[in-house]
Amino acid sequence: MSLSSLYNSYPGLYIAQSFLHSLTTALIVDAAIRVWKIEHPAMRQKFRFFIIFFPVVSYPLYQLVNPDRGSLSFRLGALFDSSRWLNLELLSGVSAGIIFIVLLALTTLLFFSQELVPVVQHALQSRREELLGEKLSEDSPVMRALTAFTDVKPDVFIIQDDDLVLFVTTGKKPALYLSTGSMRALSEDELHTAIAHELAHIERNKRPLLVITFLLRVLQFFNIVSLIEFRRIVQEEEIICDDTAVTQTGKPQALAATLRKFHPENDGEADPQPNAAINTRERMEQYGHSLLIESRITRLETYDEHPRTGGVIPLLITMAAAVALNYSIV
């Protein structure tokens, strides 16, 4: 099958147009968030969910509305015709279509190595994690901290480790794990805010939106825009859990201090091994993660109890604009 035939097949048309529709939708959403100054993480998450959802259904939806949308006459009047650009030859006779295939392949590799495999490993780990920890007694400081949170009551296990470790496993029987090092390093207020953040993850895991988002992400495994937006949704999820912890404890500064203890590299200290053989990708990931942690810390240190939400109307207008514009992108 030639490259031209591949891109003119149904799978080829679906992949090319879903990528373009996700790209234009992401640009529209980012512009809308800036114009309406939407700061509330839950509302920003809803905007970004539309970027994940819409490309999955856009091509079949448009074809249902207009079966002749792929015809030559329609393409000649379209805002953007992907077939023209995919057949365009660039440097050394390499076509844009080949570069696009390489991009799809790299995105697919990233999806399986950095998203799907870790999720499966985490699910398998969650089933056997109880073997790693010792259950806490009811009169421990951690259990006393949990008494302030009545909605979620996970089992609590202690890991004998001097490093700072604190995480939860979800599912039918959620559990909270923390290390002895964390118990020693954190003050009572810091421990309360950290636990509140983790319990927020357990509570929000019961909501179907994140599960649906991940399933849609799986369907768009080849789409780098979906990959980026899914990670931004996950980042917003961390901020939402930060807000939940602050609402329950009223101590944003304590949570900021906790993040600094768990991520001391964000204090600007020099790399203890500046000549270590770390590849470029790992360095970029570490740098990106450091920036995200620092932005969360800064947000907590200057905490605003009433961030601008924007409301439902801006969301509906943004969605309508994306649907209307992408109809003429084939």
Summary of the structure (lengths in Angstrom):
residues: 330
radius of gyration: 23.3
end to end distance: 21.3
largest distance: 75.4
contacts: 957
relative contact order: 0.15
helix: 70%
strand: 6%
